[in-house]
Structures are given as C-alpha cells and as structure tokens.
Amino acid sequence: MLAISGLNVSYGQSRIIRELSFSARKNETIAIMGRNGMGKTTLMKSLIGVLRSGSGSIRLAGKDIAGLDSFRRVKAGLAFVPQGRQIFSSLTVEENILTGLESVKDRTIDPWIYETFPV
C-alpha cells in the first residue's frame, strides 16, 4: 500500500535521509524509531509533501505521489498528524485523529486505536 524506495531528503547541504526504502502493506503497522535528531519528523514531512525529497519514490496504492503537492497526497489517502501541540493545541486527541480522516468516506475511528491508546 505504501512503498518508499531510495528516498533522499536534505536541508540545504545536509542530507538527513539517505537511500531509505521500506514498505507497509494494507492493515500492517510499522514503527519509525530513533533518538531526537535522527530524521523521523523529516521523513514524515517528506512523505506528506511539506518537505520535498531530493530523489526516490513514494508510492501509495501503486501510484507515485512524490511529485504531488501535499493537499493532493492527502486526497490520495496519506495523512500526517504531527506530535507537537502547536498545530491543533485546542483539539482533543480524538479531534486531531478525525482531522486525518477528513478525505475518507467513513470517518469512524477504529476501536483498536482506543484499545492501543486508552488514555
């Protein structure tokens, strides 16, 4: 469903992500882990299109979306809800999740979300 291949992302002369490749199939959960400053947020920003990648492909459901504007990536089904509180600080956690479901027909939050994150 989501396939990243040879992704390179830089801030100016500093390459942050080098030749990253991974994939996630439908109904599969993956975790991106690392210490502060390791590129996790840079990866998410590049996937959603807030930060342009230098090279590589980002395929969603078989379609390469790397060149699309971020709003077109969201319309294609990709969403990113940032961790920081400065974006939607007045919203509840549930309301923040619902913002990521804005472009889908069924805006129901799957019960496993509440089981996984009960607080």
N, C-alpha and C positions, 0 to 999 in steps of 0.2 A: 504494500500500500504506500509506504514512504521509503524511498531508496536514495541515499546520498552517496555520491561517487566522486572521489578525487577533489573534494571541496577545499578551497584555499580562500582564506579571509584575512585581510590586513587592515591595520590602522596606519595609513601612510606607509612608511618603510618597514614597519614592524609587522611581520607575518605572525598572526595569532593562531590560526588553524592551518595545518599543513596536510594536504592529501588525505583528508578524513573520509572514510567510507563506512557506512553501516546501513542496515535496513530494518524496518519494522513491518511485519505483516498485519493484516486485519486482526483485531482482538488481541494483539500482542503488546505487552508493556515492556518498555526498556527504560533504563535509568542512565542519565549522564551525570557522572560524579567527578568531583575533583576539588582541590583546595581553592580558596579565593585567588583570582587572577589566572586561572588555568584555561579560561575561554568558554565556559559554559554559557554565560549570557551572550557573548559574541556569537556563539553557534546559534542560539535561539533567535537573536536579532537577524542573523543572515538567513535563516530558514524562512522567517516571516517576511523578509524583504526590507526591513528597516535599515539594515546594513548590507550593501551589495557585496557579493562574493567576487573574488578575482577570477576564479575558474572553478570548474567542476559542475556536476549536475545535481539538481534537486528534483526528484521525480515523485509526483503524488498521483497514485492510481494510474501509473504508466505515462503520465504527461509531464514533460519537463517544464517546471514552473520557475526556474532560476532567473529568467529574464523578466518575469512579471512584476508589476507594481504590487505592493503589499496588500492593497484592497482587493486585487484580483486573486491573490493567493488565498485570502480569507474566503472569498466567494467560491474558490475551488475546494474548500474544506479544511484548510490549515488554520489553526488558531494558536495564539500565544497569550497567556495571561501572566504578566510579569509578577515577580515576587514582591517587588518594592511597594510600599504603601503610598507613594506619592502619586500614583496614576489614578486609582479609584479609591481613595482613602475613606470616603464616606460610605462605601458599599460594604455589605456583609460578604462573607466568603461565598455564600450561595449566589448572591447577586453578581459577584465577579465571575463565577463559573458560567452563569447564564449569558454574560456578555460574549463568551466564546461560542455560544450556541445560537447566536443571532442569525446566522445564514442557513441554518438547518431547519428542516420541516418539523421534526419532533424535538421540542425544546425541553424534554424530560431529562432530568439528571438521573443517571443510572444509580440504583441503590448501592452498588458496590463502592461508589465514591463515599457515601456516608459510613459504610462499614469500614473502609480503609482509613478514613479521616474522621473519626467520630466527634472530635472536638470542634 
